[in-house]
Amino acid sequence: MFRQRNNHIDSILLKGVVASIYKSEDGYCWAGLRIGLVKIHPDFKQITLFKEFDGYIVRSIAGDGNGRILTGTNHGLFLQSEKVWKHIDRLNGLPDDYVNAVFFDRKNNSHWIGTNAGVCLLQYGRKVINFNDPLAKLRCNAFACDRQNNVWIATTAGLVKYAHGIFSLFNEKDRMPSDIYKLCYNEEEDKLYMLSPNQLLEIDVAQFL
């Protein structure tokens, strides 16, 4: 794993392929691996390894605004609570145990959870809210939120927008790719970037809406 600071590049060797990266408010870097989870000290030399994630694929990492970490894995969602990790899976309401994306919605103080079988909301780190809309049942790969607090969802069937309680799908009929891997929103320019197989697309959100 590498970190660039001005003209200097730090590096640290991790025992596994890096699947996700998150920097918490206290300056630590978190790396989700194909075989676990590590916390990297700001000096980029010291590592804390969490044995609870041995053998788990950590696909996504997010914070909750209160210093706690959430991780999405192939065995459900894990919520940091002091020195222990609370486990949330299908038995607790998740659409599926394979979590691809975790996204903090600051306006609503909730987390969007994207799984292989669709999306749900996690409120206050406890309550799972599911949606009946068929568009909420698509495999989710990533989330983004724009200036207007519309939530954009990258799915295997196209781009989904969630606004005012309504899901809308944009796909090949709208000149959108049918399978989207990643999303990135530039708030300053109000532009949404989408990564799909062999394509990188840019959307001017204001004109698109």
Salt bridges, closest charged atoms under 4 A:
ASP10 OD2 - ARG3 NH2 2.80
ASP10 OD2 - ARG5 NE 2.89
ASP10 OD1 - HIS8 NE2 2.77
ASP43 OD1 - HIS41 ND1 3.24
ASP64 OD2 - ARG68 NE 2.59
ASP97 OD2 - ARG90 NE 3.51
GLU202 OE2 - LYS191 NZ 3.41
